[in-house]
Amino acid sequence: MNSPLQALIDSNRRWSAAVRAEDPHFFERLAKQQAPKYLWIGCSDSRVPATQIVDLPPGDIFVQRNVANVVSHTDLNCLSTVQFAVDVLKVEHIIIVGHYGCGGIQAVLDERRLGLVDNWLRHVGEVAEKHSAMLAALDLMQLRNNRLCELNAIEQVSNICHTTMVMDAWERGQKLSVHAWCYSLDNGHVNDLNMHVTSRETLLPAYHNAMQQLVRIPEPQR
């Protein structure tokens, strides 16, 4: 009897065969170790696959995804991922990746009720309230969505930089930097949001720099 997911299983077998044909020892190497340099915290949106966007193979990016790429200090799932990535895998970069046109972001802007997820999206709502004047200055809803996606990524970088795992890593001199990106579904390009934090001391200057860059850019770079 075939599985109800047989199409996916068949596709998996074709993919595996193609990979092994190109590199016979790929899976052997992959099974022996996991040594990614990057932790990617992105949105759960199915259109934003981490390794594919930056054209890296499996094993190069450690990934945590949730609705609207939020870093909450009460989310043990996310915090456990960060702790494992920083303390065990020794990643060198953490990237918070939002994406333009995010449905969670739009729900916040529309003040739309979706159910249980509304409680999670309150984190994004707080970002919108903090930057309400900047958002109100944009006439088009699409631009407000794009800007809130950017603001949310920047604020989540600030959140993760305040976690004990990241602060402790910097305290002991571990090489670790945190960055904010936003991805465009329109053309597949990543937009660097000019927030790169390498230590406790650089967090505030990096935040101010990112916010100044947003003020100067009326709409996302495409």
PyMOL commands that set and color helices and strands:
alter all, ss='L'
color gray80, all
select helices_A, chain A and resi 6-22+26-32+50-53+76-88+103-110+117-130+132-136+141-161+164-171+203-216
alter helices_A, ss='H'
color red, helices_A
select strands_A, chain A and resi 38-43+61-66+93-99+177-183+190-197
alter strands_A, ss='S'
color yellow, strands_A
deselect
rebuild
show_as cartoon
